[in-house]
């Protein structure tokens, strides 16, 4: 029964291929969006002491 080791789950392979295609398309759209509207660095809020009143 060594042939059982060589069997390929076609459903899983198709799902992985579709996932890879969707991930590639998502990355392309993300890069195009970042070129059109570049995101600035996130501004950090200063961590100062609260003002005394």
Order of alpha helices (4+ residues) and beta strands (2+ residues): alpha
